[in-house]
């Protein structure tokens, strides 16, 4: 399958990869037809999905079965009146039906919008009305259903509501029962319902650390950008089990549970857990003998609070992580306990992996890896010039208007002003600060707004957070700037303690001294606050802006 899209698959070195990797993108590329149906014709018995849940249920699907199911669903949605350019909101957790529904909507050209179970009535109304949603398909969850029911009067454009898992409820369609009544063949349209690669395929609402969420727009070429994510970073293998831990409402699901993985012919393993329990996840990793695995840093941290050595993870050939920077201590402890190196990937909802630990070089704990060959990525300093080695700058993808790259978002839906601002000067500035060493490894400093300016020094939160994570008392922490009448700003640490540790003045002093020895002494946190949990976005990212706002309000600023 890869041969259809990559002139070259194997490379001799990272330099060869960076210089010569290219993607052939057919003008009418559509993931559902070209990949799902394509594999069904090429290798019909190749397993594409192995799904299980907390209740002992398990389902397995081949590409032939998946092709037929997506065609049945496409015929059903067409019978409901859905057509190219319409929009559907999907609140499906990790249900197996997601892998049926999303490609079915692609076959029709219907824009689909993944969403998390945590959305409130207000969130649902905002998403439905902003994107022009006509149908909501949800999992059988009392909270989700209650919020949608409350939202109904305020979203008149939504006229169809469906539930998965053979659920019958007044006012809702039983999707699983209904779609199976339709034919398992859906011919690719050749009329005005035919999709092009440049058509809008999918919207993600950003997690909204500040302001209202934006509608990130991806076209039908987007899945091709994730070949690098799956093949060269996660290193998935045809017919082998790959697991990425993510709810279907987030971009990481696209990163790790469908696009690049299925293009490569890997079998996606999905554990539909209703709640993250580290020991249960470790048990699944062992019992199903996964080949490749990816999870956010937070999950690695919490798994390390358990007896990791009690589980046999020897089948896993590649561990990966993304979502937030990986602290060196987590990398080192995981390597010590499992023998596996964690390969870091870095990117955004707006695109596939941008930096990663690729196979041709060794990961360095705390580094982001090296740039993807898909993009011309540079660090730009405040003067608008490209940074030299060791100099901090903002990560910028160059020349995206003149040469639109495969996989990157194409703007913010129905918002030309936001799009123009994002693509100012023909480039895309991520507003993330990093620096590169002499060997070409990039290191994350922090979001532009998170960098702390104290007594003339610039302090990146990630370095201080990594130092604190090295201490056994710390599970999670957030480093932020707190107002100070003399220095302007000082470093503050908000900390979640590990099992067996309690807040005390002695522990504060111990942690401060630990940072002084691990980094330059001026970077130590002058303020330490212990909390039960850190404020996070719906996507699980730490809301440092919220901590800063609360501290400013307390200081009367």
N, C-alpha and C positions, 0 to 999 in steps of 0.2 A: 504493500500500500504506500509506504513512504517514497518508493521510487517514482510514483506519479507526481509528487510535489517537490522532491529534493533532487536536484541534479547530482549532488554528492551527499552521501550519508556518513561516510567514514572520513576522519581527518587525522593528520599525523601529529598535530600539536594545537595548543590554544591559538597560536599565531595563525596557523593554517585555517582553523575554524573561524577566527575573527575576520580574516581576509576573504574567505571563499564560500562561506555559507550563504546560500540564497534559497528562496522559496518560489516555486512556480505556482501562481494563483490563477486558476481558470476564472474567466470573467463572470461565469454564472455559478461559482462554487457555492454549494449548500451542504453543510455538514450532514444533514439527515439523508440526502440522496447519495452524496459522494462517499461518505464514510459508513454510515449505518447500513444502507442498502448495498453499498459497494462491497463491504465485508461479507454480507449475506450471500452475494453472488460468488465472491472469490473463495471464501472459507466459511460456508454456512454453519458448520459445527463448532467454530471457534467460540469459546465462552467469553461473553462480554461483561457479565455482571453476576456477582455472588453476593446476595443480600441476607442479612440476619438481624434479629432484634433481641431485646431483653427478655421476651416471652418465649423464646425457643423456636420461633418461626424462622424458616430459611427458604430462599428461592434462588434458583439459578437460571440464567438465560443465555442462549447462544445468540449470535448476530442474526441468524435466520429468524429466530423467534422474536427478537427485538424489532427487526424490520417489519414483520407482520403486525406486531402490536402497535407500532407507531403509525402504520398505514390504517389500521382499524380506527385509531384515535383521530387521525387526520380526517377520515371520512365522517366520523361522528361530529367533530368540530365544524366541518363544512356544512353538515346537515343542520347544525344549530345556527348557521348564518355567519360564522366567523370567516373573514377573508383577509387578503393581503392588506397590511397597514393597520388592522385592528390591534388591540392590545389586551393582554390577559395577565393578571396578577397571580403568582403561584406562591402559596404558603404551605410548603409540603415537608418541612423538616428534612428527614433522610429517607422518606418513603420510596420504595422501588418504582412507584408510578412516575416519579419525576423523570426518569430516563425514558419513559414512554411519551409523556406529555410534551416535554421540551422539543424533541425532534419532530413530533407530530405538528406542533405549531410552526416549526421551521418549514415543514413541507408546504404549509399553507401561506407562509409569509406573514404570519401573525407575530407581532412583537411581544415577547414574553419578559416578565419582570419578576425575578426571584425575590422573595421577601422572607424575613425571619419570623418565627413564632412570637417574638417578644413585642411586636407592633401593637400599639394602643389604637383605640378608635380614631384619635386625631391623626396618627401616622397613616392609617389605612385611607382615611378620607383624603389626606394630602396627596398620597401616591396615586390613588384612583383618579382624582380630578386633574392632577397635574399631567398625567400621562394619557388621559383619555381612555381609561380601562373600561372594557365592556363585559368582562367575565372574571370572576374570582374562583380559583380552584384551591381548596384547602384540605389540610389533614384533619382527622377527627380529633380535635382538641377543644375542650370546653372553653378555655380562655380565648383561643383564636375565634371560635364560633361566636362567642358572646361579643367580642369586639367588632366583628364584621356585622353582626345583627344591629349593634348600636350605630354603626356607621351607615347602614343602608339608606336612611332618610336623607343623608347629606351627600350621597353620590348617585344621583339619578341616572347617570350614564351606564351604571353597572346593572345589567338586566338578567344575567345568568350567574348562578351560584352552584358549585359542585363540590362534593366531598369524595375523597378516595377511601379505600379500605372497606368497600361494600357496606357503607353506612346509609341508612334511610332516615331522613329527617325532613319535616315539613319545610318547604321553601328551598330545598337543596336537591340537586340532582345526584343520584348514586352513580358516580362516574364509572366505577369498576364494572358494574352490571350493564350499563348502557353502551359503553364503547365496544364491548365484545360482541354486540349484535351486528356490527358492521363488517364489510368485506376487508380481508387482509392484504389488499392490493390498492395502492394509490399511485396513479400515473403522474409523472412530473409535468406540471402545467407548461404549456407552450404559448398561452395567450397572455393577456395583461396581468394574470396572477403569477406569472413566472418571476422568480426572484433573481436578482443580480448580486454579485459580491458586495457592491457598494450600497445595497439597501440596508435599512435598519433591521437588525435581528433581535437585539436584546438591550434592555436598560438595567443598570444597577443604580440604586439610590445610594449615594455615599453615606457613611455612618454618621456624618454631621457632628464632628467634634466642636465646631463653631458654626452658628447659623443654620439655616434650613438645608436639608440634604439636597445635593445636586443630582440631576439625572444623567449619569454617564452613559453615553451612546456607543454601542458596538455594532459593527456591520457584519455581514456574513463571512468576511475574510478573517474575522477575529480568531476562530478556532485554529487556523493555520499558524498563528503566532505562538500557540502553545505547544507546537512540536518541540521547540527548544526547552520549554518548561518540563515536559514529560521525558523526552528522549535523552537530553544532554545534561539536565540537572537532577531530576528524580531518577533517571536511568531505568525507566520501566522496560519490561521485556514482553515480547509477544507471547500470549498464553499464560503469563505468570501473574500472580496476584499482587496488585498495588493498592495500598490504602492511604488516602489523605483524610485527615479528620476535619470535617467541616459540615456545617448545616447548609442545605441547598440554597439558603437565602443570601449567601455571600459569594463574592468573586472567587474566593479560594476554592469553592466547589468547582467552578469552571477551570481553575488552575490544576486541580488534582483529581477530579472524579468523573470527567467525561471527555473533554476536548482532545488534548494531546494524547491522553491515555488510549482512547479508542482509535485515534489515527495510527498509533503505534501497535494496535492489536492487543494491548494488555487487558487483563481481566480486572475490572474495578471491584474491589472488595468494600462493601459498605456495612458497617455495624450501626444500625439505627438505634443509638442509645438515647434515652430520654433525658438522662443526666450523666455527666462525666464522672465516672468513678475510676480512679487510676488503676486499681487492681483488676477491674473487669476489662478495661482496655488492654492491659498487659496480658491477660488470659487469652483474649481473642488473638492478639498478635502471635502468641505462642501456638495456640491450638490450630489456627488456620495456616500456619507456616507461610506467612507472607514473604514475598521476595523484596519488595520495596515499600517504604513507609515514610509518611510526611505528617507532621503535626506542628502546631504553634509552640513557641518557646515555653509558654505558660504550662502547657500539658507535660512537656519534658520535666519542668521544674517540679510539678506535683507528682509525677511518676517517680522522681528521684527521692521523694519523701517516703516511698514504699521500699520493700525489699526486692529491687529489680533483679538481683542475681538469682532469685528463686524461680525466675521464668526463663525458659529456653527460647532465646530470640536469635539463635544461630542461623536460621533460614534467611534472615533479612540481610540482603547484600548492600543495601543503600538506605541510610537514614537521612531525612531532609527536614528543613524547617523554614518557615516564613511567617509573616504577619507582624512581627516586631523583631528587633535585633536580638541575636542570641548571645547571651553573656558567656565569656570564656569559661567561667567556673562550671556552667551547665555542660558545655562541650566536653571539658576535661573529665568530669565525673561520669558522664555517659560513656565515654571512651573507656574509662577505667573499669566500669561495671559490665559493659557488654562487648567491648572490643570494637565497637562500631563508631566511625567518625560521622558526625552530623554535618551535612552539606547545607550551607545557608543559601537561601534565595531571597531576593529583595525586589519589590515592585509595588504596584498600586492596583486599585480597582480599575484604573484607567488603562491597564495593559497587562501583558504577560510578564514573565520574569525579566527584570532589567539587569540585575547583577546576580551572579551565582558562583558557587564552587563547581566548576566543570571538571570532567574526568582527567584532564591533562595536567592538573596541578593539585598540590596538596592544600586542603583547607587550612586556614590560619584562624585559631580561636579568636573571636571578636571582630573578624573582618567580614565584609559583605561578599567577597569573591571578586570577580572581574566582569566587565560589561558584556552583555549579550551582543552578538554580531548583527542582530536585526536593526540596531539603532546606532546613530552617531551621538554617543553620550559624552558630555563634557562637564567639567566643573567650572562654573563662572563666578568670578569674584565680584565684590560690590562695584568695581570700576567697569564691569562688563567685559573683562578680559579672561581668557582661559587661565586656570590656575596652574602653577608649577607644582612639582612633587612636594608634598608636605603642607601645601597651602589649602586652607579651607575654602570651599565654594559651594554654590547651590547646584544640585544635579539638574542638568538641562539636556533635553533631547533636541538636537539641532535639525533645522530644515524640514520640519514635518509638514508644512503647508506646500512647499515646492515639490517635495518627494514624500507623499503620505506612506508611512511604513505599515507593513502587515502587523495586525494584532493590536495596535494602539487604538485607543478610543478616537472617535471622529468629531467629538464635541459634546456639548451639554444639550440635551433634547429640548427643542422649542425655546432655546435661550441663546440667541445669537450674541447678546452682549457678554454673557459669561464665556462663551466659546472664544470670542474675539480677545477677551482679556487673557484667557488661558494660552492662546496661541500668538500672543503679542510678538511682533518681530519675526513671525514665521517659525518660532521655536516653542517648546513646551518646558516651562520651568516647574519642577516638582515641588519647590520650596522646601526641599530636604537638604541639609548641609552635610557634606562629607569631605574627606581628603584621601589622596592616593599616595602610597609609598613608592619608593624607587623600583620595586618589583611589580608594580601595576595592580597591587591589591588595594581595594577601596575600603575605607572605614567610615562608618556612620557616626555623625556627631549629634544630630538631633533635628527636629523640625526647626525651620527658620525662627518661629516664634518661641521655641523652647530653649534656645541657647541663652545662657545666663551671662549677664555683664556685671561683674563685681569688682569694684576698686580698680577698674582699668583692664581686668582680665576677662577673656571670653572662656566660658566653661561649658562644655558639651555634657548634657545629662547622661548620655549612654555610658561614658567612661566611669562616672561616679556610681551609677547604678550597677555596673559590672563589678566594681570594687566591693560594693556592699553585698552583692549576691554571693561573693566568695565566702562570706561569714556564714557559719552554719545556722545562725539565728534568723536569717533573712530568707523568706520564700519569694516575696515580691516587693518591689519598691518603685517609687516615682521620685525623681529629682526635679525640683522646680525652683524658680526664683521667688523669694519672699521679700516684700518691701523692707528696707532698712534705712533709718534716718541719716546714718553716717555714710554707709557704703553704697547707698542707692538700692542695691539688691544683695541678698545673701543666699547661699545654697540651703535649700530645705529638703530633707528626706522624709517621705511618707512611707511607712514600712508595715508590711504584713509579716508577722513573726511565724517561725516554724513551730511544729509541735514541741511542747516541753519548755518553751521560753515565755517569759512574762516581762512586760514593760518595767523598767527601773532606771533610776539615774545612773546606776553603775553600768547598765547595758548601753545607755546612750553614750557614755564616755568611751566604752570599749569599742563601739561601732565607729565613733569619730576617730579614734586613734588608729583603727584598722584602715580607714580610708587614707589617713595621713601617710601611712606606710606603703599603701598600694598605689597612690597617685601623688602628684605634686601636693604638698601640704595645704596650699591655699584653696584647694578644691573640696576640702572636707565640709560636711553639712553642719552649719552652725545651729540649725534648728532640726530637731528630730521629733516626728510625731508617729505614734503607733496606732494603726487602725485595723479593724477586722477584715475590711476589703477595700480595694482601691476603686474609685469611680471609673466606670468604663463605658464606652459606646456600646450600642447593640452588637457591634461586630467584635467586641472584646478588647478594643484598644484602650489604653489608659488615657483618661481625659485630664491631661496635665493642665489644660486651660481652666478647667473647673476648679482645680486646687488653687491655681494662681488667683482666680477671681475671688474665692472665699477668703484667701489671705489678704487681698487688697481691701476687701470690705471690712475685715476685722481691723485693718490698720487705718481705716477711714479715708481710703483713697479711691 
